[in-house]
Amino acid sequence: METYILAGGCFWCLDAAYRALNGVKSVESGYIGGMRPYPSYEQVCTGATGHAEAVAVTFDPDVIPSEVILDAFFTMHDPRQLNRQGNDVGTQYRSAMFPQSDAQREEFLAAIDRANEMWGGGVVTTIEDADVFYPAEDYHQDFFAKNPGQGYCLAVAVPKVNKVRAAFSEYIAR
């Protein structure tokens, strides 16, 4: 198993899109890259803690290649938007990758190169040191599945999930 920690806007969207892929064993929403230990959602939302909303995606590379996990990341959010995704604005919504090894750092750099090709350049995704990943509150875990009719999920998460499903249909969980 391999785990990547990735931030690309609201973690509800990343969580929902990754859960649709075969080979993804778990997705945990949380906070990383900030200064305050054990931050709460309310604290992170202020932008004052420095944390990003992120997901820890654990997957089986024998079922789904690491390149697919990373290319899906760059498909489900716009990595050209600095410190925002759509109407979600602030450093907590930044596009960032948190490698846990030198090998992951190299994979992430290669993925950014592919993303620049896919998006025509302008990718602002950062690679930041992986410090402590703090799991988000329970109600954020698998939020989309628990709240499919919630307005944000319908307006923002559904299009992202559909985009990943279309681009990576051979890896969709059935």
N, C-alpha and C positions, 0 to 999 in steps of 0.2 A: 504494500500500500504506500501511497505517496500523498502528502498533504501540501497544498498551496494556500497561502493566505493572500487574498486579493481584495482590493477596494475599488469600486467603480460606481459611486452613487449610493443610493439607498440599498441597504443590504437585503431588503425584502425581494427586490427584483433579481439580484444575483442568486439568492437562495432558490427562488422559484425556477429559474432557468436551469440551474445546475441539477436540481432534483429530477428534471425530465430526462437526463442522460443516463443510458446504461453504463455501468461501471463506476458510477459515482456512489460511494458507499455511505457517505454522510456529508452534510453541510451544516456548519454551525455559524450563526451570525454573532458578531462581536465587535470589539473595539481594539484598535492597535495604533501605535505611532504617536502616542500622546505623553503628557507629563504627569497626569494624576493617576495614582493607583486606584483600581476598582471604580472606574467612572460609571455613572448611571446614564441612561439614555437622555434624560433631561439635561445633564451636564454636557454631554457630547453635542447635543443639538445647539448649544449656545456657541460652539466653535472655540470656546475658551480653553478646552483641555488639550487641544492639538490632536486628538484621536480621529481616525477615519472609521466610518462604518465599513466593516469588512466581513468577508466570509472565509472560513477555513474549510476548503473543499478536499475531502479525502476520497481518493479514487484508486481503482485497480488498473495500472498501466498495461496489464495483459488483456484488458477488456476494452479500454479506451485510451488511446495514446495521449501522452502529456501535451503534445502539440494541439490536439483537439480541445483539451481543457483550456489551454491558453488562447487559442484562436476563438473559442466560444466567448471567452471573457471580452475580447476586443470586438466581438460582434454584438454583444448584449448591452454595451454602453458606448458612448461617443468619447473616445480617449483624447479628442482634440479640445475638449472643454476644460478649462483650468478652474479647479475648485468648484465644480458644479456639474450637475446633470439635469438639464432642463430647468425646471423651476426650483429644484433643490440646490441652494447656493450656500457655499461655505467650505472651508478646508475639510470638514468632516465628510464631504462628498467627493473628495479628490480621487483621481485615478492613480492608484499606486499598487505596487507589488512588493511583497515582503519575503525575500528569499531566506530560507533557513539553512542554506549551504551554498558553497561556491558553485556546485553543479546547478542548483536552482537559479542562481544569479545568471549563469550563462544561458540557461533555457529562457529566462525572462528577457534577457537582452535580445536573443534571437526572435522571440515573440514580438517585441517592440519593433524590430526591423520589419517583420511580416506585416504588422499592423500599419506601419507607415506606408507600405506598399498598398495595402487594402484601402486605407483612408486617403491616399494621395498626399501623405506627409502631414506634418503639424501635430503629431502625437505628443502630448505633454505628460504622459504616464511616467511617474517617478519610480525608481527602485530605492526602497528605504530599508534600513536595517530592521530585521524582525526582532522586536523586543517582546514584551509580554502581550499575549493575546488574551483579552478579557471577554469571556462569553457574555453576550447580551442577555437581558432578562428573558425568562421563559416565554413570555407572550410574543417575543420577536422570532422565536424558533419556528420554522415552517409556517410563517405568518400567512402566506398566500393560500395555502391549503386550508388553514383554519378560518380564513376571512375572504373567501372567493368573491363575495359581493361588495366588498369594501371599495369605495370610490377610487382611492389611489391605486389599488390593485388592478381594477378594471381599466383605468386610464393610462397607467404607466407600466405596470408589471406585465399585463397580458400581451401588449405589443412586443415587449422584449422577449418573453417566452416564445411567442410565435416566430420571431425572427430567428432565434436559436434552433427551434424545431425545423424550420425550413432549411436553414444552412447546414444542419448536421443531422438530417433525417435518418441516416443509417445508424445513428447512435441513440435514437429515441427509445426510452423505456416503453415497453408494450405490456 
